[in-house]
């Protein structure tokens, strides 16, 4: 009908109107970089010819970052009440983004905005959902490169997301990637891994990396430690989030079996010698049985919590790419 055709036309126009670029950059004490960062991003985005928005998220800066940012246009400035960390700031910006392509980057000018159009082209040409930047030729200190390589090796062992440089903030996502996804801790480093678990396609592209010219690095050993803890959490989530009983229940059953064997040995010793004496077998039996029961019960509780989480949130253990219905128009 004419009404249906007009509605379809409006929907298509609405889709086209959202085909744009949202750039999200967390800032923390970047008064020496914020003006130039905005200038470079704006110049690159205007050349694309697509609608765009620049979103700066101030993460509790103590210098003139916010004061300077308020003089810029166009700009959507989100100010957090205090310093919540880069992941929280990035999540706030991502949730505020309105366009189809969401680009994340650091606010220290080490990421090159000129790479943004190339990454979007790479994403479209290869039909990807995520393109992660790879700082193959890094312009950082030896200590920072050394710790980063160590973290990448651990990530390869534990997470296996296929990304060379998960610490690079310069990434391009399709907006649909973040439906029902929120970030916490130091999880911004593992967004590609999280999305890969959900079934999104992830690629990587070599990008330009520049030396810091103003401000000081926010990288320290605390972030490394937090990142490692989040890596373990991500490993558990990817393997056992939907079936925690498989991990804890199996561990509990193995401990119960070992406790049973230890108990049998204790009984044999008693039969042969008439007493157990000062052997460690009775104590080991009790320890294994009690621990095994605890693990199994914990697995049951974790399984109940996991099911409750799935039922009370929009987070599913699967992700649908598309739905194709071959029914004829008359049947519809």
VOGU-3710 file (C-alpha; in Angstrom, 3 decimals, decimal comma):
1> xxxxxxxxxx> 0,000/0,000/0,000  0,967/3,656/-0,315  1,160/4,042/3,467  3,458/1,039/3,781  5,684/2,327/0,953  5,922/5,762/2,545  6,772/4,231/5,920  9,507/2,109/4,310  10,861/5,201/2,552  10,952/7,134/5,824
11> xxxxxxxxxx> 12,660/4,262/7,595  15,315/4,093/4,878  15,860/7,843/5,096  16,158/7,494/8,848  18,779/4,794/8,420  20,731/6,954/5,984  20,572/9,901/8,352  22,294/7,820/11,061  25,091/6,748/8,687  27,759/8,887/10,271
21> xxxxxxxxxx> 30,781/8,858/12,532  30,883/9,298/16,306  34,391/9,861/17,694  34,788/9,206/21,425  37,911/10,414/23,254  38,327/10,217/27,053  40,343/13,093/28,536  42,202/13,410/31,815  44,409/16,452/32,342  44,997/17,016/28,626
31> xxxxxxxxxx> 44,940/20,826/28,511  47,990/20,790/26,265  46,341/18,492/23,708  42,587/19,103/23,707  42,523/22,014/21,217  44,794/20,371/18,662  43,047/17,026/19,083  39,688/18,590/18,241  41,143/20,482/15,270  42,656/17,332/13,761
41> xxxxxxxxxx> 39,553/15,196/14,308  37,261/17,852/12,857  39,442/18,321/9,765  39,518/14,583/9,038  35,797/14,030/9,601  34,762/16,958/7,423  36,703/15,443/4,529  34,641/12,234/4,736  31,424/14,066/3,806  29,494/12,029/6,404
51> xxxxxxxxxx> 27,567/13,457/9,360  29,730/13,328/12,459  29,953/14,161/16,124  32,941/14,597/18,394  32,429/13,388/21,967  34,983/14,288/24,610  34,537/12,702/28,040  36,384/14,489/30,819  37,384/12,017/33,495  37,705/14,422/36,414
61> xxxxxxxxxx> 40,519/16,622/35,093  42,154/19,013/37,561  43,662/21,345/34,958  42,051/23,556/32,275  40,907/20,680/30,032  37,183/21,322/30,564  37,567/25,104/30,319  39,328/24,819/26,959  36,987/22,113/25,652  33,973/24,368/26,235
71> xxxxxxxxxx> 35,335/26,796/23,650  35,233/24,154/20,891  32,514/23,448/18,335  31,049/21,147/17,267  31,551/19,143/20,446  29,548/17,051/22,872  31,365/17,319/26,211  30,546/14,834/28,972  32,045/15,642/32,369  32,257/12,886/34,971
81> xxxxxxxxxx> 31,945/13,917/38,614  35,383/12,512/39,472  38,136/10,364/38,006  36,435/7,024/37,338  39,062/5,696/34,927  39,461/5,424/31,175  37,053/2,501/30,794  34,201/4,321/32,533  34,838/7,454/30,475  34,891/5,454/27,264
91> xxxxxxxxxx> 31,646/3,699/28,175  29,941/7,040/28,881  30,972/8,327/25,464  29,992/5,152/23,629  26,535/5,126/25,219  26,038/8,756/24,127  27,104/8,104/20,506  24,333/8,267/17,896  25,944/7,332/14,573  26,610/3,960/12,947
101> xxxxxxxxxx> 30,410/4,122/13,174  31,791/4,578/16,679  35,477/5,472/16,807  37,386/5,418/20,091  40,796/6,993/20,578  43,099/8,419/23,239  43,131/12,100/24,060  46,920/12,493/24,065  47,384/12,936/20,276  49,392/9,723/19,984
111> xxxxxxxxxx> 46,580/8,198/17,902  46,381/9,751/14,430  42,846/10,864/13,385  43,940/10,506/9,742  43,648/6,717/10,197  39,902/6,912/10,869  38,646/6,935/7,236  41,077/4,139/6,322  39,814/1,997/9,188  36,175/2,556/8,217
121> xxxxxxxxxx> 36,983/1,584/4,627  38,786/-1,528/5,876  35,790/-2,423/8,039  33,359/-2,123/5,120  35,586/-3,815/2,530  36,085/-6,855/4,767  32,531/-6,872/6,176  33,771/-6,598/9,759  32,066/-5,352/12,902  35,249/-4,155/14,625
131> xxxxxxxxxx> 38,612/-2,898/13,399  41,315/-2,588/16,058  44,382/-0,422/15,539  47,810/-2,046/15,695  50,643/0,263/16,764  53,262/-1,814/15,006  55,872/0,938/15,303  55,231/2,410/18,739  56,657/5,751/19,870  56,658/4,955/23,589
141> xxxxxxxxxx> 59,321/4,488/26,248  61,135/1,172/26,557  59,387/0,392/29,875  55,937/0,996/28,427  56,675/-1,142/25,349  58,160/-3,908/27,509  55,170/-4,126/29,868  52,789/-3,926/26,922  54,469/-6,874/25,212  54,267/-8,858/28,442
151> xxxxxxxxxx> 50,569/-8,052/28,750  49,991/-9,003/25,107  51,708/-12,353/25,696  49,514/-13,073/28,730  46,447/-12,047/26,736  47,484/-14,426/23,960  47,769/-17,264/26,494  44,524/-16,553/28,331  42,121/-14,709/26,024  43,322/-15,609/22,500
161> xxxxxxxxxx> 41,406/-12,828/20,742  43,769/-12,736/17,745  44,686/-9,078/18,347  48,337/-7,978/18,399  47,757/-4,715/20,252  44,637/-4,667/22,418  46,008/-1,654/24,309  45,582/0,586/21,266  42,547/2,773/21,918  42,076/3,637/18,237
171> xxxxxxxxxx> 39,280/1,311/17,143  36,205/1,440/14,914  32,952/-0,319/15,847  29,522/-0,648/14,402  27,032/0,872/16,830  25,121/-2,413/17,140  28,148/-3,941/18,869  27,305/-2,105/22,078  23,636/-2,995/22,395  23,380/-4,308/25,955
181> xxxxxxxxxx> 27,150/-4,031/26,516  28,631/-1,916/29,309  32,294/-1,587/30,248  33,924/-1,660/33,681  37,330/-2,058/35,337  40,027/-1,931/32,637  37,829/-3,734/30,108  38,296/-1,126/27,367  41,442/-3,076/26,436  39,405/-6,206/25,821
191> xxxxxxxxxx> 36,395/-4,848/23,925  37,304/-6,805/20,746  37,566/-9,999/22,805  34,202/-9,346/24,480  32,541/-8,709/21,126  34,234/-11,729/19,551  32,710/-13,885/22,306  29,323/-12,480/21,301  29,896/-13,479/17,679  30,952/-10,180/16,119
201> xxxxxxxxxx> 33,701/-10,231/13,484  36,954/-8,552/14,502  39,832/-7,375/12,320  43,058/-5,478/12,826  44,885/-2,793/10,874  48,308/-1,173/11,276  47,924/2,476/12,307  50,225/5,418/12,816  51,496/6,060/16,333  52,981/9,369/17,400
211> xxxxxxxxxx> 55,154/10,506/20,299  53,483/12,400/23,117  54,234/16,111/22,802  52,280/17,507/25,774  51,028/16,278/29,128  52,190/13,176/30,985  51,333/9,517/30,539  48,607/8,052/32,772  50,066/4,548/32,474  51,297/2,904/35,707
221> xxxxxxxxxx> 51,708/-0,503/37,359  48,230/-0,304/38,929  46,594/-0,290/35,500  48,695/-3,307/34,522  47,548/-5,216/37,596  43,893/-4,264/37,075  44,148/-5,271/33,430  45,477/-8,703/34,398  42,626/-9,244/36,862  40,093/-8,225/34,193
231> xxxxxxxxxx> 41,822/-10,620/31,785  41,150/-13,507/34,184  37,549/-12,346/34,533  37,177/-12,248/30,758  38,654/-15,744/30,434  36,136/-17,095/32,950  33,273/-15,211/31,292  34,143/-16,552/27,844  34,507/-20,146/29,027  32,012/-20,623/31,830
241> xxxxxxxxxx> 29,613/-17,648/32,094  26,735/-19,752/30,735  27,775/-22,939/32,528  29,700/-22,227/35,774  28,563/-25,585/37,159  30,806/-27,271/34,571  33,872/-25,672/36,171  33,041/-25,688/39,869  30,879/-28,795/39,810  33,506/-30,837/37,970
251> xxxxxxxxxx> 36,219/-29,600/40,333  34,017/-30,537/43,302  33,352/-34,031/41,961  37,068/-34,622/41,351  37,862/-33,547/44,913  35,091/-35,803/46,254  36,521/-38,734/44,298  40,000/-38,050/45,657  38,491/-37,782/49,136  36,846/-41,168/48,608
261> xxxxxxxxxx> 40,172/-42,727/47,577  41,865/-41,153/50,584  39,076/-42,513/52,803  39,558/-46,026/51,419  43,284/-45,821/52,122  42,509/-44,713/55,688  40,189/-47,726/56,168  42,809/-50,143/54,773  45,439/-48,727/57,134  43,023/-49,165/60,049
271> xxxxxxxxxx> 42,255/-52,788/59,082  45,918/-53,700/58,642  47,330/-51,908/61,694  44,275/-51,711/63,902  44,547/-47,960/64,074  45,179/-45,046/61,769  47,815/-43,590/64,034  49,467/-40,342/63,208  49,106/-40,643/59,433  47,797/-37,723/57,406
281> xxxxxxxxxx> 45,158/-39,749/55,518  42,131/-39,045/57,779  42,876/-35,292/57,737  43,384/-35,341/53,979  40,119/-37,249/53,525  38,153/-34,711/55,555  39,788/-31,793/53,733  39,067/-33,208/50,261  35,466/-34,140/51,053  34,605/-30,791/52,642
291> xxxxxxxxxx> 36,320/-28,811/49,867  34,663/-30,946/47,187  31,204/-30,336/48,662  31,919/-26,594/48,875  33,008/-26,413/45,215  29,961/-28,353/44,044  27,533/-26,209/46,064  29,294/-23,055/44,856  28,863/-24,292/41,289  25,130/-24,751/41,845
301> xxxxxxxxxx> 24,802/-21,242/43,296  26,854/-19,726/40,447  24,665/-21,550/37,926  21,510/-20,118/39,529  23,027/-16,603/39,558  24,038/-16,942/35,899  20,530/-18,005/34,862  19,007/-15,172/36,901  21,349/-12,671/35,241  20,413/-13,882/31,755
311> xxxxxxxxxx> 16,696/-13,698/32,529  16,757/-10,234/34,123  19,034/-8,449/31,616  19,248/-8,056/27,862  22,538/-9,942/27,753  22,188/-13,252/25,908  24,622/-16,101/25,456  24,197/-15,731/21,677  23,941/-12,946/19,102  21,797/-12,924/15,944
321> xxxxxxxxxx> 23,339/-11,415/12,810  20,133/-11,324/10,728  16,772/-13,017/10,240  15,685/-14,142/6,774  12,043/-14,986/6,170  11,283/-16,581/2,812  7,512/-16,331/3,208  5,677/-14,665/0,320  4,120/-11,173/0,750  0,635/-12,758/0,788
331> xx> 1,627/-15,003/3,706  3,025/-12,085/5,594
//
